[in-house]
């Protein structure tokens, strides 16, 4: 087992990794930008080292500084969390070249799944259904030609990453011309790569994903699905496990597809395979995220498995001692609490947190990296915390989440908590009958009108 691990991230995921490291008896090293020098992760870690100025490109995306920090502190391994460098094959290779274990898949796997055209070709070879899409795109002219072949509407996506960054839903060529430069710039800022690609849009679909773990000997565990259909601009808002409308036969088929993919690409460590599911329960491969996900806690709660701990143990060579598939234990829901104002088109909020009270009680978990007195800056993602609940049934979980959100009290800046409460009380969400376009096409306008009135 490792003696010391550096956590190459910030916020709640850095805190989450540090917690698992402590339980495993492993020393932790936090890295921080100048904006985060007083953060909770820095306070909780055994050691902390500054890696640069506030902008992410000078700190959390600075590969050389992070690897140097690991060498200086004597870390055996680096956990990248999610976002930033977590799906950067060059960073994974730099770690290997420096004799440091990258807690994640092999660099060649990151490259293979990170290149969307390569990933689609791989799925086709494995007989996994895919969404029709384009090759890698670097210019507007290439994108226009590809969209003309696919037909509108299309989804423009960043080839190098996920998390809703660099994504635009485009209905016309005029929209493509208007939005391509901004989406490409957003991808460059988030992932250091402005390569794009296009996918044909499948309407009235659910976004369903499957968590997998796979060890160095090829033992694979497939977890119950997560329903991530409640999105705005392809950014997930609420996630739950299991999917309320998926049949047992559909779940078995989905898990078999996930196993085919994980084994077919000789995957290593934790990964998430994302699908679109149409109304007939046909599944289409979207992408594979070669990292831990923001929504991993709901999988942990419905299975009792510490995914972060297993990531670390697999990287250290420990055999995976879990069943091939795991049963669903109750229902779990996660709400992302963001510093933003939904009534004003989700305008980001900044400022000092003057007071903070987190919900608690049986079946309530809060993953956060914030504390009273922190200043929320414009340099990073707007997510402040994740409120996660677990109960015997989905109905009980929804009621528990409403209670937890009511208890969540953050003063000093605007959050989306009231929006989350209203969303979870809507009839479509209560029934589980929502698709990826529900918030944008149905709920948001109605809610904003009610708030304004």
HUBEL-V218218 format. One record per backbone hydrogen bond with DSSP energy under -1.0 kcal/mol. CO is the residue of the C=O (numbers start at 1). NH is the residue of the N-H. If there is no record, write none. Layout:
# HUBEL-V218218
co:nh
CO:NH
CO:NH
This chain:
# HUBEL-V218218
co:nh
3:27
4:76
4:77
5:29
6:79
7:9
10:14
11:15
12:16
13:17
14:18
15:19
16:20
17:21
18:22
19:23
20:24
21:26
22:25
27:5
28:47
29:7
30:49
32:51
33:36
36:39
39:43
40:44
41:45
47:30
49:32
52:34
55:58
56:59
56:61
59:62
61:63
62:66
63:67
64:68
65:69
66:70
67:71
68:72
69:73
70:75
76:101
77:6
78:103
79:8
83:86
85:88
88:92
89:93
90:94
91:95
92:96
93:97
94:98
95:100
96:99
101:78
102:104
106:110
107:111
108:112
109:113
110:114
111:115
115:119
116:120
117:121
118:122
119:123
120:124
121:125
122:126
123:128
124:127
129:285
132:200
137:196
139:143
140:144
141:145
142:146
143:147
144:148
145:149
146:150
147:151
153:201
154:170
155:199
156:168
157:197
162:165
168:156
170:154
172:176
173:177
174:178
175:179
176:180
179:183
180:184
181:185
182:186
183:187
184:188
185:189
186:190
187:191
188:192
195:159
196:137
197:157
198:134
199:155
205:436
206:277
207:228
208:275
209:226
210:273
211:223
212:271
213:221
214:269
215:218
219:215
221:213
222:326
226:209
227:240
229:231
230:237
230:238
232:235
235:232
237:336
239:334
240:227
241:332
247:251
248:252
249:253
250:254
251:255
252:256
253:257
254:258
255:259
256:260
257:261
258:262
259:263
260:264
261:265
262:267
269:214
271:212
272:289
273:210
274:286
274:287
275:208
276:284
277:206
278:281
282:278
284:276
285:131
287:274
289:272
289:291
293:296
295:298
296:300
297:301
298:302
300:304
302:329
305:307
306:310
307:311
308:312
309:313
310:314
311:315
312:316
313:318
314:317
324:222
331:391
332:241
333:389
334:239
335:387
337:384
337:385
338:340
338:416
339:349
341:344
341:346
341:347
347:341
351:376
353:373
355:411
357:409
361:364
363:390
365:388
367:386
371:374
374:353
376:351
382:339
384:369
385:337
386:367
387:335
388:365
389:333
391:331
393:397
394:398
395:399
396:400
397:401
398:402
399:403
400:404
401:405
402:406
403:407
404:408
409:357
411:354
416:420
417:421
418:422
419:423
420:424
423:426
426:430
427:431
428:433
432:434
435:438
437:441
438:442
438:443
439:444
443:447
444:448
445:449
446:450
447:451
448:452
449:453
